[in-house]
Amino acid sequence: MTEKDKKHRVLIAKPGLDGHDRGAKIVARALRDAGMEVIYLGLHQTPAQIVQAAIDEDVDVVGLSVLSGAHMTIFPKVTKMLRERGASDIKVIGGGILPSEDVEALEREGITRLFTPGTPTSEIVDFVRSL
């Protein structure tokens, strides 16, 4: 199988106490419908659980969704733990209600790309395909 033929494997997770997962499910479905393999971890995941699942499932991308305001703590913790576990090749993308100044700070922390409400799912699909 060539790199071109390889199916993207994406893990979608809702870290923290946030209980709203509609957006995460919509993104997961869009990625799946685009032919990607999607693992949806569901609500209330810890960064450690997300990182372990990403490594166990051998994913290419981790997608995090946070609406609780904890993104400045949780997102960098996931990227740090991936680096510590030797899995820095796994890209981390995120979404949620994110102030623009936080988007810039998170990208400096190693988040590959952030998507805010209203982003067309086709844009997310195209971005993941480009990785």
Secondary structure, DSSP 8 states (H G I E B T S, - for coil): --TTT---EEEEEEETT----HHHHHHHHHHHHTT-EEEEEEEEE-HHHHHHHHHHTT-SEEEEEE-SS-HHHHHHHHHHHHHHTT-TTSEEEEEES--HHHHHHHHHTT--EEE-TT--HHHHHHHHHH-
